[in-house]
Amino acid sequence: MPLEISVKETKPGAFLVILTGELDTNTYGKLEQELDPILVRAAVIIFELKELTYISSMGLRTLAKIRKTMEEKGGSVMLVNPQPQVKHVFEAVQFLSDSLLSSLEEADELLDSYLNKIQKGEIAPRKPQA
C-alpha cells in the first residue's frame, strides 16, 4: 500500500504530519523528501498515525533520523494515535515510546502548555544540543 502524507503548519513552528498507508522500504524516501523543507523551521513535529497500517525497520529509521535532527536543534517529535499493530512495534523495540500520545488533543495540550511556559518565562526554550 502506498504512503500518503499530509503536512500542515498548525501553529508557527508546529507541524502536523498525517501518515496514511505503510511506512516501509518503498515509501520512507517519500517521507524524507516531504519533511526535508520543514525541518529547518520546525520546533515540533506531530505525527498523526491513526491511518498508518504498517511500519518497517526503514520506517523506524526514518522517524529516528527526523527525531535526531529535531533534538539537535532543540525541537521535538510526538507520535499520536498509533494503531495497535504500529504501537506494538514501537513498544517492542522500545523506540520513541516516550513520544507516543493517545490523541491530537493530548499533543495540542502538551504543546500549548510548553509554549505558554516559555512565554511566561517559567522555562527556557530548548537549546540545540552540541
Residue, then its C-alpha position, 0 to 999 in steps of 0.5 A: m500500500p502506498l504512503e500518503i502524507s499530509v503536512k500542515e503548519t498548525k501553529p508557527g513552528a508546529f507541524l502536523v504530519i498525517l501518515t496514511g498507508e505503510l511506512d516501509t522500504n518503498t515509501y520512507g524516501k517519500l517521507e524524507q523528501e516531504l519533511d526535508p523543507i520543514l525541518v529547518r523551521a520546525a520546533v515540533i513535529i506531530f505525527e498523526l498515525k491513526e491511518l498508518t497500517y504498517i511500519s518497517s525497520m526503514g520506517l523506524r529509521t526514518l522517524a529516528k533520523i527526523r527525531k535526531t535532527m529535531e533534538e539537535k536543534g532543540g525541537s521535538v517529535m510526538l507520535v499520536n494515535p498509533q494503531p495497535q499493530v504500529k504501537h506494538v512495534f514501537e513498544a517492542v523495540q522500545f523506540l520513541s515510546d516516550s513520544l507516543l500520545s493517545s490523541l491530537e488533543e493530548a499533543d495540542e495540550l502538551l504543546d500549548s502548555y510548553l509554549n505558554k511556559i516559555q512565554k511566561g518565562e517559567i522555562a527556557p526554550r530548548k537549546p540545540q544540543a552540541 
